[in-house]
Amino acid sequence: MAYLEHILILISIYTILAISLDLLVGHTGLLPISHAAFYGIGSYTSALLAIRLGVPFILGLLAGMCIAGLLSLLVSLHALRLREDYLAIATFSFQVIAFSLFNNWTRLTKGPLGIMGIPKPDIFGATINSSHLLLALSITLAGFSYAVITAIASSPFGRVLHAIREDELFAQSLGKNTFKYKLTAFTVSAALAGAAGSLYAHYVTYIDPTSYTVPESILVISMVIIGGAGSRWGPLVGAVTLVSIPEGLRLVGLQGPAAANLRQMIYGALLVVTIMIRPHGLMGKRGFRP
Amino acid sequence: MSTQTLLNTLIAASEYALVGLSFAIIYVVARFFHFTHGAVLSSAAYVAYTAKAQLRLPLGLSIVLAISVAGLLGLVLELGVYRKLRRRGATKLTLLVASMGLYLVLQNAISLVFGDSVRVLRDLSHDKSIVFYGGRITNIQLWIILTTPMIFTLAWATLKFTRLGKILRAVANDSELANVVGIDVEKVTLIAFGVGSTLAGLAAVMISLNVDMTPTMGMNVLMMAIVVVIIGGVKSLRGIAVAAMLLAAVRHFGLIWIGAEWQDTTAFLLLSAFLLWRPQRLFGLPLRRASV
């Protein structure tokens, strides 16, 4: 039972990551490869505040979101001006730089040793220790993120994002400052990724740089695409699918470093297969192409 | 400022330039960032390793085998995946994502079979080095420094004087127009993948003879090569060469002030700086979208 709850909590965390990324991939037509960097920024901010300054979880979460959102400007301000594939490269650079900082700025992050002993989340003083309550918290946050992104997507703001996805030049010709819209979406996306990071850090109580790498970014991209970019339930389905599969592997008995390689192979293969035979993903509408 | 640092810079610059050229050949024709190239690089090295260490073939044959397999892999990727996707109207981004997925599959396959620890290709007893004005350089490193300019010259001559070169330049310049005048763009794309991947095989073998191999060696050097190609300009041989020297210099001379662990960061900061302030790059065309 506790194992199942653990899986569901992981799914919730990845749902937050997937839905926030989908705002950019599915709704705006951008492909940033930097999502894991903001995930990490949220984790480290929240963890360090909790450990060094005793900051309670909710404030840490908010701080993680703010810092992630703010730092996202470092990449979005120049990357969003670039053509689609150069945006991928620019965000890829940011991801590499972020990982390098996590790994080498040992004074702040303890580098590869990671940060241990992060306190479990606490709401107004009451520590949440039981797996049931942690699950409830995770699902709440995931549901909240989903609600936010869905609301944005169906709002007038969201309609402009869709217009940008379809034909940015045309949207500009109608007088929309597309750069500002993209920037706002990017910041929101990064902030939510930071929230996921904060939740993750306080749940597993130990973080290290290896969770926030380029393959992790690609994993979230895969969840979005396989689930169905831009669709209502796609990111959730993608998160469920791609979290369940390696856990399924574990149940069959495959462990150790070979399992990690096999897991990445499966992600990669699913991604390629999806793009080749069903580019709109599991839940997307036929004809939609990310 | 020692001779050794200078030599190291030259060696690194040659590696970046060669890999960069192999990547650029594919990019100018196919028009998307083919990340799987990193796996092509690694695969070549491991094929050479398998041939020499497991099958006990002589080094020369192993190298030829490795380069051939690399070229073949490039062709297979184009024929089996990218061409099909392009026919269905895939965008640059779609192809990029597919190439990332393919990279994950191939690189992890290598890790599964060979493990993540370092594998050695060279004959450790054969390592000879020459002392040159206070710096030490090994045989293979000398090969790297000498081969790269030769290949660049060969590439320049091919592009400028041969019919194939002109066709390649035409497609790189404007593939639609090239199609209109009767050039078989699909065939040229296939050729580009073949040539680029073969060149990558050569580069990978030389690199692994120098610093041994890991499954991620391909992506590591490809990241630097992408920085070089973007800064230098995809269509400019001169640009790639100069950018490679620049990047290698920044990385190696930077070691005087900053630790080795920050090398990747400095490289990508350099790239970001270029993207931000000088999108015209060193010698190429502007990459800023011509959106009015």
Interface residues (C-beta under 8 A of the other chain):
Chain A: L31 H78 A79 R81 L82 R83 E84 D85 Y86 A88 I89 A90 S93 F94 V96 I97 S100 L101 N103 N104 E168 L169 Q172 P215 I218 I221 S222 I225 P257 A258 N261 L262 Q264 M265 Y267 G268 A269 L270 L271 V272 I275 M276 P279 R289 P290
Chain B: F32 F33 V81 K84 L85 R88 G89 A90 T91 K92 L93 T94 L96 V97 A98 M100 G101 L102 Y103 L104 V105 Q107 N108 A109 S111 L112 D116 M223 I226 V227 I230 G259 E261 W262 D264 T265 F268 L269 L271 S272 L275 L276 P279 L287 R288 R289 S291 V292
